[in-house]
Amino acid sequence: MKDLPDTPTVGPNDPLPEDGMSAEDGMAFDALDRLLASDRIMVREGFADGIMACLPEPRWQPARRMPWLIAAILVVALGVVGSLVVGSDAGARSALGTVAAMGDLFVSSLVAGAGFLAASWSSLGSFARQSFSTSPSSFVALGIAVLALNVLLFRVVRRRAAVAVTRQSKE
């Protein structure tokens, strides 16, 4: 077996050796490059933008920005009502208080959601611990339930795929 040399013979930026290519092959490749360049179709400017404008809006992207506008209007309305209730000289203070109250509401809902998530995971963990530690029959029942859920999932996915194929064939 022959030992490999310590220094590389070809570097990463060096051109590859053309041992197997003849002059005819090189000329054929050059002719092919020229032919491909001459048959190139020029695309008009704005073609991709026109195609994207004709596509329908995706379902996950909201069609209108109305919910944000409604929320902003409610915040402004609460600030105005707060300034009217407290007095005209404390208008700026009450608007900031309204924004702070909305922030507190957001933080409270976030903390409540995190607590609900922790409680849910805790109950799922205790259910799994009880299912795995009691008897083999409960372990088998859990396995059958998991398989049933998988079958249900596959049936739903297959039904949606069949509906999509039917819609495409009608168009």
N, C-alpha and C positions, 0 to 999 in steps of 0.2 A: 504494500500500500504506500502510495506516495504522500509525503508530507506537504501540507499547504504552505505557501510562502508567508513570511511574517508581514510583509507590506502588501497592500492590495494592488492589483495590477490595473484596475479600472476604478476611478473615483465616481462619486455620485453625480458629478456635473460633467464628467467626460463623455464624449459621444461614444455610442456603442460601435463596436467593430462591425464592418459590413462584409464579413467573410463569405456569407452565403448568397449575397445579392450580386447579380451580374449587371452589366451596363444596360442590357435590354430591360431588365426588371426595373431599374432606376428610371429609365425613360418612360416605361409604362406607368409607373406611379406618378411621375410628373405630368403625363398626359391626362391621367385620371383626375389629378388635382385641378388642372386647367378646365377640364370638362365640367367638373362639379361647380367650379367658380363661375363658369359661363351660364349654367342653368339655374343659378340661384334666383329665387323669386323675391323681389323686393316687397316688403310689407309697408303699407302706407302708415304714416305717422298717426298715432291715436287709435290704431286698430285694436289693441288689447284693451284700451279704456272703453271703446265702444262695445266690445264683447262683454266686458264686466258690467256695463250699465244695463245690458239686456237680460242678464241673469236675475232670477228671482232672489228675494232676500232669504237668507237661511233662517230656519226656524229658531235657532238659538240666539240670533241677533234680534234685538227688539226693533220693531218697525218704526216706532215713534219714541220720542224722549219725554212723553207726557208724565210718567210717574215722577221723574226728577223735578219737572216743572211744578207739579202739584205739591211735592214736598217743600220746595223753595217758597211757594206761595203761602203754605201753611206756617212756615217759620216766620215769614214777614208779618203775616196776619197776627200770630201770637205776640210778636214784638210790638205791633201797633196796639193791640188790645191791652197788653201789659203797660205800655206807656200811658194809655188813656185812663187805666184804673189807678195807677200810682200817681200820675201827674205829668204835666208836659216837661217839667224841668228834669225829670229822671228818665227821659225817653231812651237815651243811650245806655243807661245802666240797666234798664229793663230788657232791652234788646240783647245785651250781652248775657243777662241772666237767663233769657229764653234759650239762647244758644248753649249756655252751660247746662241748663236743665235737659235739653235734647241730648247733649253729650252724656250726662248722667243716665238718661234713659237707655242710651245705646250700651253703655258699660254694664248697666244692670241686666239688660237682656242677654248680653254676652256671657256674664257670670252665671246667669240662670241656665243658659244653654249648656255651658261647660259642666255645671252640676248635674243636669239631666243626663248628659252623655256619660259622665262618670258613674252615675247610678245605673244606667242601662248596661254598661260594660260589667259592672259589679254583679248585677243579677244574671247576666249571661255566663259570667265566670262561675258563679255558684251553681247554676244549672248544669254546666258542663262537668264541674267537679263531682256533683251528685250523680250524674249519669255515668261517669267513668268509674266511680269508686264503689258503686253498690253491687250490682249483680251482672253476670254476663247477659242475661235476657234484656236488661235495660240498655246495655251497650249495643246489642243486635237491633233493638227497636230504634235506637238513635241512628244506626247505620241505614236502616230501611227508610227512615224519615228523610235522611240526607239524599238517598237515591231517588226518592219520590220528588223531592224538590228539584233535583237535577233533571229528571224527566219532564217536569212541569216547565222548567226554564227552556229546555230544548224544544218543547212543543210550541211555546210562545215565540221563540226565535224563528222556528221553521215556518210558522203561520205568517209572521211578518214578512219573511223573505218571499213566501208564495204570493202574498198580496202585492209586494213590490214588483215581482216579475209579471203578474197579471196587469198591473197598471202600465208597465213599460210596453207590453205586447199590444195593449189597446191604443197606445199613442202611435 
